[in-house]
Amino acid sequence: MLTKDRQPAKKSLSGEVLEKIQQEKIKPKPKWEFTLKNIILGAVFSLSVIIGSLISSVLIYMLVNSDWDLHHYIGHSLLKLFFIIY
C-alpha cells in the first residue's frame, strides 16, 4: 500500500506489536505470579521492620544500662572524661 508520496506506508505500532506477539507466540504471565511476588515482597518488608525494631530496642537497652559513671574512675575532671571518651 502506497501513500500519496509514493512511499510504502509505515505499520502502526499496535500492528507491529501484535505481529511480534503472534510470531513469537508470547503468552501473558498469569495473575498468581504477580500476587505471589507482592506477598513475598510484603513478607520481606515486614520481616525487615521486625528485625530493625528488635535491633533498635537492644541498642536502646544497651545505651540506657551502660556504665556512664566513668568520672568516678577518672577523677572529678570533666575535661579528662571528655578527652578519654572522644
GIJO-V166812 format. One record per residue. N is the residue number from 1. BURIAL is I if it has 24 or more other ideal C-beta (glycine too) atoms within 12 Angstrom, else O. D_CENTER is the distance of its C-alpha to the mean C-alpha in Angstrom with 2 decimals. Layout:
BEGIN
n=N burial=BURIAL d_center=D_CENTER
n=N burial=BURIAL d_center=D_CENTER
END
This chain:
BEGIN
n=1 burial=O d_center=50.79
n=2 burial=O d_center=51.61
n=3 burial=O d_center=50.80
n=4 burial=O d_center=53.46
n=5 burial=O d_center=52.88
n=6 burial=O d_center=53.73
n=7 burial=O d_center=50.22
n=8 burial=O d_center=48.26
n=9 burial=O d_center=45.93
n=10 burial=O d_center=42.21
n=11 burial=O d_center=40.32
n=12 burial=O d_center=37.95
n=13 burial=O d_center=34.23
n=14 burial=O d_center=34.18
n=15 burial=O d_center=37.13
n=16 burial=O d_center=35.49
n=17 burial=O d_center=32.35
n=18 burial=O d_center=34.58
n=19 burial=O d_center=36.69
n=20 burial=O d_center=33.79
n=21 burial=O d_center=32.58
n=22 burial=O d_center=36.14
n=23 burial=O d_center=36.77
n=24 burial=O d_center=33.71
n=25 burial=O d_center=33.82
n=26 burial=O d_center=30.16
n=27 burial=O d_center=29.16
n=28 burial=O d_center=26.36
n=29 burial=O d_center=23.60
n=30 burial=O d_center=24.42
n=31 burial=O d_center=22.71
n=32 burial=O d_center=22.04
n=33 burial=O d_center=19.58
n=34 burial=O d_center=17.31
n=35 burial=O d_center=17.99
n=36 burial=O d_center=17.25
n=37 burial=O d_center=13.85
n=38 burial=O d_center=13.02
n=39 burial=O d_center=14.62
n=40 burial=O d_center=12.81
n=41 burial=O d_center=9.29
n=42 burial=O d_center=11.01
n=43 burial=O d_center=12.64
n=44 burial=O d_center=9.83
n=45 burial=O d_center=8.30
n=46 burial=O d_center=12.00
n=47 burial=O d_center=12.79
n=48 burial=O d_center=10.39
n=49 burial=O d_center=11.98
n=50 burial=O d_center=15.32
n=51 burial=O d_center=15.11
n=52 burial=O d_center=14.11
n=53 burial=O d_center=17.05
n=54 burial=O d_center=19.35
n=55 burial=O d_center=18.70
n=56 burial=O d_center=19.33
n=57 burial=O d_center=22.47
n=58 burial=O d_center=23.79
n=59 burial=O d_center=23.37
n=60 burial=O d_center=25.19
n=61 burial=O d_center=27.84
n=62 burial=O d_center=28.45
n=63 burial=O d_center=28.84
n=64 burial=O d_center=31.19
n=65 burial=O d_center=33.27
n=66 burial=O d_center=33.67
n=67 burial=O d_center=37.06
n=68 burial=O d_center=37.13
n=69 burial=O d_center=40.91
n=70 burial=O d_center=41.22
n=71 burial=O d_center=43.92
n=72 burial=O d_center=46.37
n=73 burial=O d_center=46.08
n=74 burial=O d_center=46.21
n=75 burial=O d_center=48.85
n=76 burial=O d_center=48.85
n=77 burial=O d_center=47.58
n=78 burial=O d_center=44.24
n=79 burial=O d_center=44.26
n=80 burial=O d_center=44.37
n=81 burial=O d_center=41.54
n=82 burial=O d_center=39.42
n=83 burial=O d_center=40.08
n=84 burial=O d_center=39.49
n=85 burial=O d_center=36.10
n=86 burial=O d_center=34.92
END
